[in-house]
């Protein structure tokens, strides 16, 4: 028995000293948007390859949930698919949290139906508003109510959860007011849940980031959006040149200014700005202009705190001009 106890102690000592309980030389905590998650996780994965001594965790609490953690000082970086709100800025101030706002990509919101849907050829911004505005709740229930030429097929909706930046942006761009939406739809912070719902329902309509459509294009059909001038599908060209309006948006990361003083965070952000253009495209998003990445990194190095969008909308925003203005 004494031998067994001694052997157990010996095994535990070996485990503690051989990496099973690894000691890290630095840690980076990230949380927030499900839309920005694939970008940041891809950057983190590449970074880990050459920095195995740095522990990076990337969570998905939605943009709003991520900012709550960020404002409490629980994370170093917050992923966000919309700019930080006034109330979130106040929450940060209350806890003495300063931040640096960094755009990392463009994204287009994909409006999708099931492949079994053979009647929706396009949707206009006005039709989307008619479907999603609060007044439509429990009233607009059939496709025929959206357009008289559509069949009388039940309309079932899938969209982002209310703490999602995607929800905030979509409602602002389509309804005209952030967080203004009918509530009788299937909402989820998990875009995979929305993909599953839309793909299996002929009468469904949903929206989420373009990257999730790209990952599931065999299971979904992308709907062109009539912006009043032409019918446009989201892609690299239409998103970056502003044709896919009003459903194109910038994506962000927010860095805790105190964390930004550490060499680990400095090195990670440098790596992020260097790798983002290629990884963003690989994942299915649209890279910023090269100048925008340079200006974003300069913004970080100069510790330029606060949001460029404190009193502005991101709809139709010129990122390069705003970044220059902020410097």
Phi, psi and omega in degrees: 000317179298322179296318180297318178297317180296320179295320179298316179298318180299316180298318179297320179297317179298315180299318182293334185254005183237021169104349177294332174244071190295137175265124181261151178268358178185154180224142177230122181252124184229142177206174175128223191303136174288334179287321182275341181311311183300327179291307183295322178295322178295317177297315180299319180297317178295321181294320181298331182303323181251001182223062183292348179273359179251124180266119180243124176246134180235111181258172180228096178247007188082159182301312181296316179296322178295318179294328177297316178293319181299316181293337177271359180079020184273343182231155177274326185224140178240123175283138183213133177262015172205164176293155177297139184275168179299318181294325178288325175297318179295321178297322177295314180301319181302326181256014178059039177258116174260156184215159175243126183265127183229113172292142182234343183191166167255148176222149172248140175278124180274130172258123190227154172229174177288148174302337179286345178282114184248015184241339179277108179268330176193169172224141177270163176300321178296321179293321177297320177296318179301324181285318193258346183294155182306326182294344181280346185303128179062013179240310179271097187242353183230149177298329181295334177286340179279316178211130187299335180279349177283153179286164179278070181252134180305135180262119178239133191248144178226132181200180184293151175290162188289346177264006182272142174294332177296319176299314180299315183290315182300315181293322178294315184289323186264311183275332179105355180213128180300138178071011179262106185204153169298153183255353184270064177217163177281114183250141177204145173280345181264108182297335178294328176295319180293319178301314181298317181295312182293315186296336185257011187222112183301328183268011187276158171215135181215170175215146175190180182299146183302326182300325180287330172294315182301323180288339187231029187296339177285343184253358186222163172236126182279135183257125174295147179248126176273112183268009181106342179241322182202165178263123191231137171261147178284132172203180182309313186291309185290334178282314184286331181266002174085006180287329181274073179249148005263022189258026171257143183208155172274153175247152188226160158237147176242128183251127174300124186298328177292317178297326182299343178282347181278147181295327180297313180292319178303314181292321180293318180293321175301313180297319180301312182293328179287319186271339187305313184306314182287316183290323178302313180294320181298324182282335179119007175263181181248123180295153171291168172297147178309322179297325180294321177294319178297315180292324178296317180293322177297321177300318179294312182299327180273002178056046180281108187266158179098177184251138175289345187248025180302324180232025183226156172267151176277348181295115179074015183288143175266099186298316182300315180298317181293321179295320177295318180299321182288342180267000000 
